[in-house]
Amino acid sequence: MLKQKVAVITGANRGIGLATVEVFANNRATIWACARSQSDEFEKKLQEIANSNSTIIKPLYFDVTDQQAMKEAFRQIGKESKRIDILVNNAGMSVECLFNMTSMDMMRKAMEVNFLSQINMAQIVSRYMIKNKSGSIVNVASVAGMEAEEGGIAYGSSKASVLFATKTMSLELGKYGIRANCVSPGFIETDMWKNRKDDVRAKVLNETPLHRPGSSKEVAQTILFLASDMSSFITGQNIVVDGGRNKGR
């Protein structure tokens, strides 16, 4: 499905990002797997995935909040791959803190990591895509950006910004054949879910029509749909992957 496509995936070392690497590799994409810091374990995992799918996966390390490091990373991608067909903006941080206890530093950090880095990344990548008159940008947002919950002022605001920005991207980039969409996961079986208190997890499952958390692979498969030509007439949209909880509450 993604043969001869070059994809950049951020936050690729765990959770949804790593699952997206696996799903994309299974569909024969050439992948630049981006993470903040180097890890032998990560590189070994990438090599295993690449070998088992007969494709190419290259690790790339930079902090998404470091604009200069990001530019240098994309110079490397441009030099080696010449083109970028897909961007998956997945890197992010979780913040849970009551409104009155949330410092401005915490707000700024959440916006910088979860929102501004995605804008910066999309601006850089879209220049490659404009040259080719095609491309797909998939921004990972969250249901936290759609429905307010206690403790969600920083995280939810940053993800709500992603949702709005993606619609704007789709309007401005569509004339170049570039699509921009969002995926909004609900509670997914990642470290964040496992670290939740038992009563919180029970409440969430009770509110979810499918009565289970989602898997990283299920989110990755949705990202694959939006990244591929299967969604060639879809842009400016947000697909919610939450087992129906957003409508079930």
Secondary structure, 3 states (H helix, E strand, C coil): CCCCCEEEECCCCCHHHHHHHHHHHHCCCEEEEEECCCCHHHHHHHHHHHHHHCCCEEEEECCCCCHHHHHHHHHHHHHHHCCCCEEEECCCCCCCECHHHCCHHHHHHHHHHHHHHHHHHHHHHHHHHHHHCCEEEEEECCHHHCCCCCCEHHHHHHHHHHHHHHHHHHHHHHHHCEEEEEEEECCECCHHHHCCCHHHHHHHHHHCCCCCCECHHHHHHHHHHHHCHHHCCCCCCEEEECCCHHHHC
